[in-house]
Amino acid sequence: MLTSNKIKKERRVSSMMKLESVNELRQRIERVEFRLRQLESLSRSVAVPVLDGMPRGQAQDSAVERYAVKILEAEAELDELNEKLFEEQERLLEEIYRRVENPIAAAVLVRRYVEGQMFKVIAVELGCSEDSAYYFHRVGRKEFLRARAA
């Protein structure tokens, strides 16, 4: 059961929702994926120490182990970000349909901000010109932001 404080908090959270929130998460995911590819590439180029059975005076720090740990951490971060992305897409979808009354404008915003499509693709999918897609994008943004301010 929702208490009045939880309802107020949900309203504040939804009023702070930004259209760009999903795109920002996508960018973070891209950075982590790039870092993961770099770590994997570096881990393949590490020379494996020769184990000759001779005692060593110091504890050896294995570069392979360090890279393995960093790769696992990056993969865990990537999984967490993908889960956040899915949740953010759901929230943004709900917010767009709640705030934007014009159905075409809402469809443009969903395709642009939830699905991350380019305006050319949006225009083709909606069967309109690219100029019309830009127009409905402006209309939708105005409605979305006006509803947030209210």
Chimera marker file (.cmm) of the C-alpha trace (Angstrom):
<marker_set name="trace">
<marker id="1" x="0.000" y="0.000" z="0.000" r="1" g="1" b="0" radius="0.5"/>
<marker id="2" x="1.333" y="3.427" z="-0.929" r="1" g="1" b="0" radius="0.5"/>
<marker id="3" x="1.649" y="5.986" z="1.794" r="1" g="1" b="0" radius="0.5"/>
<marker id="4" x="1.335" y="9.679" z="1.061" r="1" g="1" b="0" radius="0.5"/>
<marker id="5" x="5.129" y="10.083" z="1.305" r="1" g="1" b="0" radius="0.5"/>
<marker id="6" x="5.696" y="7.349" z="-1.287" r="1" g="1" b="0" radius="0.5"/>
<marker id="7" x="3.135" y="8.912" z="-3.611" r="1" g="1" b="0" radius="0.5"/>
<marker id="8" x="4.832" y="12.312" z="-3.258" r="1" g="1" b="0" radius="0.5"/>
<marker id="9" x="8.218" y="10.713" z="-3.923" r="1" g="1" b="0" radius="0.5"/>
<marker id="10" x="6.892" y="8.952" z="-7.041" r="1" g="1" b="0" radius="0.5"/>
<marker id="11" x="5.472" y="12.239" z="-8.307" r="1" g="1" b="0" radius="0.5"/>
<marker id="12" x="8.810" y="13.978" z="-7.722" r="1" g="1" b="0" radius="0.5"/>
<marker id="13" x="10.681" y="11.199" z="-9.510" r="1" g="1" b="0" radius="0.5"/>
<marker id="14" x="8.289" y="11.243" z="-12.451" r="1" g="1" b="0" radius="0.5"/>
<marker id="15" x="8.412" y="15.044" z="-12.616" r="1" g="1" b="0" radius="0.5"/>
<marker id="16" x="12.199" y="14.891" z="-12.843" r="1" g="1" b="0" radius="0.5"/>
<marker id="17" x="12.160" y="12.344" z="-15.688" r="1" g="1" b="0" radius="0.5"/>
<marker id="18" x="14.155" y="13.587" z="-18.649" r="1" g="1" b="0" radius="0.5"/>
<marker id="19" x="13.647" y="12.557" z="-22.247" r="1" g="1" b="0" radius="0.5"/>
<marker id="20" x="17.415" y="12.095" z="-22.557" r="1" g="1" b="0" radius="0.5"/>
<marker id="21" x="17.707" y="9.681" z="-19.613" r="1" g="1" b="0" radius="0.5"/>
<marker id="22" x="17.656" y="6.537" z="-21.797" r="1" g="1" b="0" radius="0.5"/>
<marker id="23" x="20.192" y="8.020" z="-24.216" r="1" g="1" b="0" radius="0.5"/>
<marker id="24" x="22.481" y="8.895" z="-21.312" r="1" g="1" b="0" radius="0.5"/>
<marker id="25" x="22.322" y="5.295" z="-20.106" r="1" g="1" b="0" radius="0.5"/>
<marker id="26" x="23.043" y="4.039" z="-23.634" r="1" g="1" b="0" radius="0.5"/>
<marker id="27" x="26.149" y="6.230" z="-23.721" r="1" g="1" b="0" radius="0.5"/>
<marker id="28" x="27.322" y="4.845" z="-20.380" r="1" g="1" b="0" radius="0.5"/>
<marker id="29" x="26.771" y="1.313" z="-21.691" r="1" g="1" b="0" radius="0.5"/>
<marker id="30" x="28.804" y="2.118" z="-24.809" r="1" g="1" b="0" radius="0.5"/>
<marker id="31" x="31.674" y="3.417" z="-22.656" r="1" g="1" b="0" radius="0.5"/>
<marker id="32" x="31.652" y="0.279" z="-20.496" r="1" g="1" b="0" radius="0.5"/>
<marker id="33" x="31.488" y="-1.949" z="-23.584" r="1" g="1" b="0" radius="0.5"/>
<marker id="34" x="34.456" y="-0.083" z="-25.070" r="1" g="1" b="0" radius="0.5"/>
<marker id="35" x="36.408" y="-0.450" z="-21.816" r="1" g="1" b="0" radius="0.5"/>
<marker id="36" x="35.543" y="-4.155" z="-21.731" r="1" g="1" b="0" radius="0.5"/>
<marker id="37" x="36.805" y="-4.650" z="-25.304" r="1" g="1" b="0" radius="0.5"/>
<marker id="38" x="40.016" y="-2.816" z="-24.414" r="1" g="1" b="0" radius="0.5"/>
<marker id="39" x="40.549" y="-4.943" z="-21.304" r="1" g="1" b="0" radius="0.5"/>
<marker id="40" x="39.942" y="-8.134" z="-23.260" r="1" g="1" b="0" radius="0.5"/>
<marker id="41" x="42.392" y="-7.006" z="-25.917" r="1" g="1" b="0" radius="0.5"/>
<marker id="42" x="45.017" y="-6.115" z="-23.314" r="1" g="1" b="0" radius="0.5"/>
<marker id="43" x="44.516" y="-9.400" z="-21.480" r="1" g="1" b="0" radius="0.5"/>
<marker id="44" x="45.311" y="-11.342" z="-24.664" r="1" g="1" b="0" radius="0.5"/>
<marker id="45" x="48.570" y="-9.465" z="-25.146" r="1" g="1" b="0" radius="0.5"/>
<marker id="46" x="49.921" y="-10.114" z="-21.634" r="1" g="1" b="0" radius="0.5"/>
<marker id="47" x="52.974" y="-12.333" z="-21.491" r="1" g="1" b="0" radius="0.5"/>
<marker id="48" x="52.451" y="-15.304" z="-19.227" r="1" g="1" b="0" radius="0.5"/>
<marker id="49" x="55.211" y="-15.636" z="-16.621" r="1" g="1" b="0" radius="0.5"/>
<marker id="50" x="57.419" y="-18.666" z="-16.957" r="1" g="1" b="0" radius="0.5"/>
<marker id="51" x="56.931" y="-21.122" z="-14.141" r="1" g="1" b="0" radius="0.5"/>
<marker id="52" x="60.344" y="-22.719" z="-13.819" r="1" g="1" b="0" radius="0.5"/>
<marker id="53" x="59.863" y="-24.075" z="-10.336" r="1" g="1" b="0" radius="0.5"/>
<marker id="54" x="62.441" y="-21.773" z="-8.847" r="1" g="1" b="0" radius="0.5"/>
<marker id="55" x="61.470" y="-19.959" z="-5.643" r="1" g="1" b="0" radius="0.5"/>
<marker id="56" x="60.791" y="-16.265" z="-5.913" r="1" g="1" b="0" radius="0.5"/>
<marker id="57" x="61.806" y="-13.724" z="-3.319" r="1" g="1" b="0" radius="0.5"/>
<marker id="58" x="58.612" y="-11.702" z="-3.615" r="1" g="1" b="0" radius="0.5"/>
<marker id="59" x="54.991" y="-12.480" z="-4.155" r="1" g="1" b="0" radius="0.5"/>
<marker id="60" x="54.218" y="-12.223" z="-7.833" r="1" g="1" b="0" radius="0.5"/>
<marker id="61" x="51.296" y="-10.192" z="-8.997" r="1" g="1" b="0" radius="0.5"/>
<marker id="62" x="49.718" y="-11.802" z="-12.022" r="1" g="1" b="0" radius="0.5"/>
<marker id="63" x="48.711" y="-9.406" z="-14.785" r="1" g="1" b="0" radius="0.5"/>
<marker id="64" x="46.368" y="-12.065" z="-16.145" r="1" g="1" b="0" radius="0.5"/>
<marker id="65" x="44.546" y="-12.235" z="-12.799" r="1" g="1" b="0" radius="0.5"/>
<marker id="66" x="44.281" y="-8.439" z="-12.613" r="1" g="1" b="0" radius="0.5"/>
<marker id="67" x="42.775" y="-8.282" z="-16.084" r="1" g="1" b="0" radius="0.5"/>
<marker id="68" x="40.411" y="-11.146" z="-15.302" r="1" g="1" b="0" radius="0.5"/>
<marker id="69" x="39.138" y="-9.287" z="-12.231" r="1" g="1" b="0" radius="0.5"/>
<marker id="70" x="38.739" y="-6.031" z="-14.177" r="1" g="1" b="0" radius="0.5"/>
<marker id="71" x="36.881" y="-7.845" z="-16.960" r="1" g="1" b="0" radius="0.5"/>
<marker id="72" x="34.508" y="-9.475" z="-14.477" r="1" g="1" b="0" radius="0.5"/>
<marker id="73" x="33.861" y="-6.111" z="-12.819" r="1" g="1" b="0" radius="0.5"/>
<marker id="74" x="33.163" y="-4.475" z="-16.191" r="1" g="1" b="0" radius="0.5"/>
<marker id="75" x="30.801" y="-7.306" z="-17.177" r="1" g="1" b="0" radius="0.5"/>
<marker id="76" x="28.932" y="-6.950" z="-13.865" r="1" g="1" b="0" radius="0.5"/>
<marker id="77" x="28.659" y="-3.187" z="-14.398" r="1" g="1" b="0" radius="0.5"/>
<marker id="78" x="27.400" y="-3.779" z="-17.935" r="1" g="1" b="0" radius="0.5"/>
<marker id="79" x="24.725" y="-6.193" z="-16.691" r="1" g="1" b="0" radius="0.5"/>
<marker id="80" x="23.613" y="-3.657" z="-14.085" r="1" g="1" b="0" radius="0.5"/>
<marker id="81" x="23.458" y="-0.844" z="-16.649" r="1" g="1" b="0" radius="0.5"/>
<marker id="82" x="21.453" y="-2.976" z="-19.079" r="1" g="1" b="0" radius="0.5"/>
<marker id="83" x="18.934" y="-3.705" z="-16.323" r="1" g="1" b="0" radius="0.5"/>
<marker id="84" x="18.729" y="0.024" z="-15.506" r="1" g="1" b="0" radius="0.5"/>
<marker id="85" x="18.274" y="0.772" z="-19.211" r="1" g="1" b="0" radius="0.5"/>
<marker id="86" x="15.311" y="-1.586" z="-19.446" r="1" g="1" b="0" radius="0.5"/>
<marker id="87" x="13.700" y="-0.059" z="-16.340" r="1" g="1" b="0" radius="0.5"/>
<marker id="88" x="14.345" y="3.489" z="-17.559" r="1" g="1" b="0" radius="0.5"/>
<marker id="89" x="12.844" y="2.688" z="-20.962" r="1" g="1" b="0" radius="0.5"/>
<marker id="90" x="9.679" y="1.431" z="-19.271" r="1" g="1" b="0" radius="0.5"/>
<marker id="91" x="9.419" y="4.530" z="-17.063" r="1" g="1" b="0" radius="0.5"/>
<marker id="92" x="10.060" y="6.908" z="-19.938" r="1" g="1" b="0" radius="0.5"/>
<marker id="93" x="7.501" y="5.147" z="-22.115" r="1" g="1" b="0" radius="0.5"/>
<marker id="94" x="4.880" y="5.537" z="-19.400" r="1" g="1" b="0" radius="0.5"/>
<marker id="95" x="5.799" y="9.191" z="-18.840" r="1" g="1" b="0" radius="0.5"/>
<marker id="96" x="5.576" y="10.039" z="-22.527" r="1" g="1" b="0" radius="0.5"/>
<marker id="97" x="2.130" y="8.507" z="-22.871" r="1" g="1" b="0" radius="0.5"/>
<marker id="98" x="1.003" y="10.160" z="-19.635" r="1" g="1" b="0" radius="0.5"/>
<marker id="99" x="2.226" y="13.651" z="-20.544" r="1" g="1" b="0" radius="0.5"/>
<marker id="100" x="1.827" y="13.862" z="-24.324" r="1" g="1" b="0" radius="0.5"/>
<marker id="101" x="-1.733" y="13.906" z="-25.633" r="1" g="1" b="0" radius="0.5"/>
<marker id="102" x="-0.966" y="14.104" z="-29.355" r="1" g="1" b="0" radius="0.5"/>
<marker id="103" x="-0.612" y="10.447" z="-30.453" r="1" g="1" b="0" radius="0.5"/>
<marker id="104" x="1.722" y="11.156" z="-33.368" r="1" g="1" b="0" radius="0.5"/>
<marker id="105" x="3.950" y="13.364" z="-31.217" r="1" g="1" b="0" radius="0.5"/>
<marker id="106" x="4.015" y="10.657" z="-28.545" r="1" g="1" b="0" radius="0.5"/>
<marker id="107" x="4.950" y="8.037" z="-31.161" r="1" g="1" b="0" radius="0.5"/>
<marker id="108" x="7.815" y="10.232" z="-32.388" r="1" g="1" b="0" radius="0.5"/>
<marker id="109" x="9.104" y="10.753" z="-28.840" r="1" g="1" b="0" radius="0.5"/>
<marker id="110" x="8.919" y="7.033" z="-28.071" r="1" g="1" b="0" radius="0.5"/>
<marker id="111" x="10.825" y="6.130" z="-31.217" r="1" g="1" b="0" radius="0.5"/>
<marker id="112" x="13.389" y="8.867" z="-30.677" r="1" g="1" b="0" radius="0.5"/>
<marker id="113" x="14.042" y="8.652" z="-26.937" r="1" g="1" b="0" radius="0.5"/>
<marker id="114" x="13.000" y="5.140" z="-25.896" r="1" g="1" b="0" radius="0.5"/>
<marker id="115" x="14.076" y="3.241" z="-29.004" r="1" g="1" b="0" radius="0.5"/>
<marker id="116" x="16.869" y="5.630" z="-30.046" r="1" g="1" b="0" radius="0.5"/>
<marker id="117" x="15.866" y="5.873" z="-33.699" r="1" g="1" b="0" radius="0.5"/>
<marker id="118" x="17.023" y="8.504" z="-36.180" r="1" g="1" b="0" radius="0.5"/>
<marker id="119" x="14.478" y="10.952" z="-37.614" r="1" g="1" b="0" radius="0.5"/>
<marker id="120" x="14.733" y="9.422" z="-41.101" r="1" g="1" b="0" radius="0.5"/>
<marker id="121" x="13.741" y="6.016" z="-39.714" r="1" g="1" b="0" radius="0.5"/>
<marker id="122" x="10.954" y="7.539" z="-37.630" r="1" g="1" b="0" radius="0.5"/>
<marker id="123" x="9.548" y="9.305" z="-40.695" r="1" g="1" b="0" radius="0.5"/>
<marker id="124" x="9.574" y="6.084" z="-42.735" r="1" g="1" b="0" radius="0.5"/>
<marker id="125" x="7.941" y="4.072" z="-39.948" r="1" g="1" b="0" radius="0.5"/>
<marker id="126" x="5.228" y="6.677" z="-39.403" r="1" g="1" b="0" radius="0.5"/>
<marker id="127" x="4.715" y="7.227" z="-43.126" r="1" g="1" b="0" radius="0.5"/>
<marker id="128" x="5.412" y="10.933" z="-43.026" r="1" g="1" b="0" radius="0.5"/>
<marker id="129" x="8.106" y="13.322" z="-44.193" r="1" g="1" b="0" radius="0.5"/>
<marker id="130" x="11.216" y="13.947" z="-42.153" r="1" g="1" b="0" radius="0.5"/>
<marker id="131" x="10.088" y="17.561" z="-41.680" r="1" g="1" b="0" radius="0.5"/>
<marker id="132" x="6.803" y="16.279" z="-40.208" r="1" g="1" b="0" radius="0.5"/>
<marker id="133" x="8.746" y="14.015" z="-37.845" r="1" g="1" b="0" radius="0.5"/>
<marker id="134" x="10.734" y="17.051" z="-36.649" r="1" g="1" b="0" radius="0.5"/>
<marker id="135" x="7.523" y="19.052" z="-36.272" r="1" g="1" b="0" radius="0.5"/>
<marker id="136" x="5.821" y="16.368" z="-34.167" r="1" g="1" b="0" radius="0.5"/>
<marker id="137" x="9.030" y="16.013" z="-32.162" r="1" g="1" b="0" radius="0.5"/>
<marker id="138" x="8.856" y="19.720" z="-31.248" r="1" g="1" b="0" radius="0.5"/>
<marker id="139" x="5.153" y="19.426" z="-30.410" r="1" g="1" b="0" radius="0.5"/>
<marker id="140" x="5.795" y="16.358" z="-28.242" r="1" g="1" b="0" radius="0.5"/>
<marker id="141" x="8.741" y="17.932" z="-26.409" r="1" g="1" b="0" radius="0.5"/>
<marker id="142" x="6.661" y="21.013" z="-25.614" r="1" g="1" b="0" radius="0.5"/>
<marker id="143" x="3.831" y="18.901" z="-24.236" r="1" g="1" b="0" radius="0.5"/>
<marker id="144" x="6.231" y="16.705" z="-22.275" r="1" g="1" b="0" radius="0.5"/>
<marker id="145" x="8.041" y="19.662" z="-20.708" r="1" g="1" b="0" radius="0.5"/>
<marker id="146" x="4.822" y="21.610" z="-20.063" r="1" g="1" b="0" radius="0.5"/>
<marker id="147" x="3.356" y="18.642" z="-18.190" r="1" g="1" b="0" radius="0.5"/>
<marker id="148" x="6.549" y="18.416" z="-16.121" r="1" g="1" b="0" radius="0.5"/>
<marker id="149" x="6.351" y="22.072" z="-15.169" r="1" g="1" b="0" radius="0.5"/>
<marker id="150" x="2.716" y="21.758" z="-14.096" r="1" g="1" b="0" radius="0.5"/>
<link id1="1" id2="2" r="1" g="1" b="0" radius="0.2"/>
<link id1="2" id2="3" r="1" g="1" b="0" radius="0.2"/>
<link id1="3" id2="4" r="1" g="1" b="0" radius="0.2"/>
<link id1="4" id2="5" r="1" g="1" b="0" radius="0.2"/>
<link id1="5" id2="6" r="1" g="1" b="0" radius="0.2"/>
<link id1="6" id2="7" r="1" g="1" b="0" radius="0.2"/>
<link id1="7" id2="8" r="1" g="1" b="0" radius="0.2"/>
<link id1="8" id2="9" r="1" g="1" b="0" radius="0.2"/>
<link id1="9" id2="10" r="1" g="1" b="0" radius="0.2"/>
<link id1="10" id2="11" r="1" g="1" b="0" radius="0.2"/>
<link id1="11" id2="12" r="1" g="1" b="0" radius="0.2"/>
<link id1="12" id2="13" r="1" g="1" b="0" radius="0.2"/>
<link id1="13" id2="14" r="1" g="1" b="0" radius="0.2"/>
<link id1="14" id2="15" r="1" g="1" b="0" radius="0.2"/>
<link id1="15" id2="16" r="1" g="1" b="0" radius="0.2"/>
<link id1="16" id2="17" r="1" g="1" b="0" radius="0.2"/>
<link id1="17" id2="18" r="1" g="1" b="0" radius="0.2"/>
<link id1="18" id2="19" r="1" g="1" b="0" radius="0.2"/>
<link id1="19" id2="20" r="1" g="1" b="0" radius="0.2"/>
<link id1="20" id2="21" r="1" g="1" b="0" radius="0.2"/>
<link id1="21" id2="22" r="1" g="1" b="0" radius="0.2"/>
<link id1="22" id2="23" r="1" g="1" b="0" radius="0.2"/>
<link id1="23" id2="24" r="1" g="1" b="0" radius="0.2"/>
<link id1="24" id2="25" r="1" g="1" b="0" radius="0.2"/>
<link id1="25" id2="26" r="1" g="1" b="0" radius="0.2"/>
<link id1="26" id2="27" r="1" g="1" b="0" radius="0.2"/>
<link id1="27" id2="28" r="1" g="1" b="0" radius="0.2"/>
<link id1="28" id2="29" r="1" g="1" b="0" radius="0.2"/>
<link id1="29" id2="30" r="1" g="1" b="0" radius="0.2"/>
<link id1="30" id2="31" r="1" g="1" b="0" radius="0.2"/>
<link id1="31" id2="32" r="1" g="1" b="0" radius="0.2"/>
<link id1="32" id2="33" r="1" g="1" b="0" radius="0.2"/>
<link id1="33" id2="34" r="1" g="1" b="0" radius="0.2"/>
<link id1="34" id2="35" r="1" g="1" b="0" radius="0.2"/>
<link id1="35" id2="36" r="1" g="1" b="0" radius="0.2"/>
<link id1="36" id2="37" r="1" g="1" b="0" radius="0.2"/>
<link id1="37" id2="38" r="1" g="1" b="0" radius="0.2"/>
<link id1="38" id2="39" r="1" g="1" b="0" radius="0.2"/>
<link id1="39" id2="40" r="1" g="1" b="0" radius="0.2"/>
<link id1="40" id2="41" r="1" g="1" b="0" radius="0.2"/>
<link id1="41" id2="42" r="1" g="1" b="0" radius="0.2"/>
<link id1="42" id2="43" r="1" g="1" b="0" radius="0.2"/>
<link id1="43" id2="44" r="1" g="1" b="0" radius="0.2"/>
<link id1="44" id2="45" r="1" g="1" b="0" radius="0.2"/>
<link id1="45" id2="46" r="1" g="1" b="0" radius="0.2"/>
<link id1="46" id2="47" r="1" g="1" b="0" radius="0.2"/>
<link id1="47" id2="48" r="1" g="1" b="0" radius="0.2"/>
<link id1="48" id2="49" r="1" g="1" b="0" radius="0.2"/>
<link id1="49" id2="50" r="1" g="1" b="0" radius="0.2"/>
<link id1="50" id2="51" r="1" g="1" b="0" radius="0.2"/>
<link id1="51" id2="52" r="1" g="1" b="0" radius="0.2"/>
<link id1="52" id2="53" r="1" g="1" b="0" radius="0.2"/>
<link id1="53" id2="54" r="1" g="1" b="0" radius="0.2"/>
<link id1="54" id2="55" r="1" g="1" b="0" radius="0.2"/>
<link id1="55" id2="56" r="1" g="1" b="0" radius="0.2"/>
<link id1="56" id2="57" r="1" g="1" b="0" radius="0.2"/>
<link id1="57" id2="58" r="1" g="1" b="0" radius="0.2"/>
<link id1="58" id2="59" r="1" g="1" b="0" radius="0.2"/>
<link id1="59" id2="60" r="1" g="1" b="0" radius="0.2"/>
<link id1="60" id2="61" r="1" g="1" b="0" radius="0.2"/>
<link id1="61" id2="62" r="1" g="1" b="0" radius="0.2"/>
<link id1="62" id2="63" r="1" g="1" b="0" radius="0.2"/>
<link id1="63" id2="64" r="1" g="1" b="0" radius="0.2"/>
<link id1="64" id2="65" r="1" g="1" b="0" radius="0.2"/>
<link id1="65" id2="66" r="1" g="1" b="0" radius="0.2"/>
<link id1="66" id2="67" r="1" g="1" b="0" radius="0.2"/>
<link id1="67" id2="68" r="1" g="1" b="0" radius="0.2"/>
<link id1="68" id2="69" r="1" g="1" b="0" radius="0.2"/>
<link id1="69" id2="70" r="1" g="1" b="0" radius="0.2"/>
<link id1="70" id2="71" r="1" g="1" b="0" radius="0.2"/>
<link id1="71" id2="72" r="1" g="1" b="0" radius="0.2"/>
<link id1="72" id2="73" r="1" g="1" b="0" radius="0.2"/>
<link id1="73" id2="74" r="1" g="1" b="0" radius="0.2"/>
<link id1="74" id2="75" r="1" g="1" b="0" radius="0.2"/>
<link id1="75" id2="76" r="1" g="1" b="0" radius="0.2"/>
<link id1="76" id2="77" r="1" g="1" b="0" radius="0.2"/>
<link id1="77" id2="78" r="1" g="1" b="0" radius="0.2"/>
<link id1="78" id2="79" r="1" g="1" b="0" radius="0.2"/>
<link id1="79" id2="80" r="1" g="1" b="0" radius="0.2"/>
<link id1="80" id2="81" r="1" g="1" b="0" radius="0.2"/>
<link id1="81" id2="82" r="1" g="1" b="0" radius="0.2"/>
<link id1="82" id2="83" r="1" g="1" b="0" radius="0.2"/>
<link id1="83" id2="84" r="1" g="1" b="0" radius="0.2"/>
<link id1="84" id2="85" r="1" g="1" b="0" radius="0.2"/>
<link id1="85" id2="86" r="1" g="1" b="0" radius="0.2"/>
<link id1="86" id2="87" r="1" g="1" b="0" radius="0.2"/>
<link id1="87" id2="88" r="1" g="1" b="0" radius="0.2"/>
<link id1="88" id2="89" r="1" g="1" b="0" radius="0.2"/>
<link id1="89" id2="90" r="1" g="1" b="0" radius="0.2"/>
<link id1="90" id2="91" r="1" g="1" b="0" radius="0.2"/>
<link id1="91" id2="92" r="1" g="1" b="0" radius="0.2"/>
<link id1="92" id2="93" r="1" g="1" b="0" radius="0.2"/>
<link id1="93" id2="94" r="1" g="1" b="0" radius="0.2"/>
<link id1="94" id2="95" r="1" g="1" b="0" radius="0.2"/>
<link id1="95" id2="96" r="1" g="1" b="0" radius="0.2"/>
<link id1="96" id2="97" r="1" g="1" b="0" radius="0.2"/>
<link id1="97" id2="98" r="1" g="1" b="0" radius="0.2"/>
<link id1="98" id2="99" r="1" g="1" b="0" radius="0.2"/>
<link id1="99" id2="100" r="1" g="1" b="0" radius="0.2"/>
<link id1="100" id2="101" r="1" g="1" b="0" radius="0.2"/>
<link id1="101" id2="102" r="1" g="1" b="0" radius="0.2"/>
<link id1="102" id2="103" r="1" g="1" b="0" radius="0.2"/>
<link id1="103" id2="104" r="1" g="1" b="0" radius="0.2"/>
<link id1="104" id2="105" r="1" g="1" b="0" radius="0.2"/>
<link id1="105" id2="106" r="1" g="1" b="0" radius="0.2"/>
<link id1="106" id2="107" r="1" g="1" b="0" radius="0.2"/>
<link id1="107" id2="108" r="1" g="1" b="0" radius="0.2"/>
<link id1="108" id2="109" r="1" g="1" b="0" radius="0.2"/>
<link id1="109" id2="110" r="1" g="1" b="0" radius="0.2"/>
<link id1="110" id2="111" r="1" g="1" b="0" radius="0.2"/>
<link id1="111" id2="112" r="1" g="1" b="0" radius="0.2"/>
<link id1="112" id2="113" r="1" g="1" b="0" radius="0.2"/>
<link id1="113" id2="114" r="1" g="1" b="0" radius="0.2"/>
<link id1="114" id2="115" r="1" g="1" b="0" radius="0.2"/>
<link id1="115" id2="116" r="1" g="1" b="0" radius="0.2"/>
<link id1="116" id2="117" r="1" g="1" b="0" radius="0.2"/>
<link id1="117" id2="118" r="1" g="1" b="0" radius="0.2"/>
<link id1="118" id2="119" r="1" g="1" b="0" radius="0.2"/>
<link id1="119" id2="120" r="1" g="1" b="0" radius="0.2"/>
<link id1="120" id2="121" r="1" g="1" b="0" radius="0.2"/>
<link id1="121" id2="122" r="1" g="1" b="0" radius="0.2"/>
<link id1="122" id2="123" r="1" g="1" b="0" radius="0.2"/>
<link id1="123" id2="124" r="1" g="1" b="0" radius="0.2"/>
<link id1="124" id2="125" r="1" g="1" b="0" radius="0.2"/>
<link id1="125" id2="126" r="1" g="1" b="0" radius="0.2"/>
<link id1="126" id2="127" r="1" g="1" b="0" radius="0.2"/>
<link id1="127" id2="128" r="1" g="1" b="0" radius="0.2"/>
<link id1="128" id2="129" r="1" g="1" b="0" radius="0.2"/>
<link id1="129" id2="130" r="1" g="1" b="0" radius="0.2"/>
<link id1="130" id2="131" r="1" g="1" b="0" radius="0.2"/>
<link id1="131" id2="132" r="1" g="1" b="0" radius="0.2"/>
<link id1="132" id2="133" r="1" g="1" b="0" radius="0.2"/>
<link id1="133" id2="134" r="1" g="1" b="0" radius="0.2"/>
<link id1="134" id2="135" r="1" g="1" b="0" radius="0.2"/>
<link id1="135" id2="136" r="1" g="1" b="0" radius="0.2"/>
<link id1="136" id2="137" r="1" g="1" b="0" radius="0.2"/>
<link id1="137" id2="138" r="1" g="1" b="0" radius="0.2"/>
<link id1="138" id2="139" r="1" g="1" b="0" radius="0.2"/>
<link id1="139" id2="140" r="1" g="1" b="0" radius="0.2"/>
<link id1="140" id2="141" r="1" g="1" b="0" radius="0.2"/>
<link id1="141" id2="142" r="1" g="1" b="0" radius="0.2"/>
<link id1="142" id2="143" r="1" g="1" b="0" radius="0.2"/>
<link id1="143" id2="144" r="1" g="1" b="0" radius="0.2"/>
<link id1="144" id2="145" r="1" g="1" b="0" radius="0.2"/>
<link id1="145" id2="146" r="1" g="1" b="0" radius="0.2"/>
<link id1="146" id2="147" r="1" g="1" b="0" radius="0.2"/>
<link id1="147" id2="148" r="1" g="1" b="0" radius="0.2"/>
<link id1="148" id2="149" r="1" g="1" b="0" radius="0.2"/>
<link id1="149" id2="150" r="1" g="1" b="0" radius="0.2"/>
</marker_set>
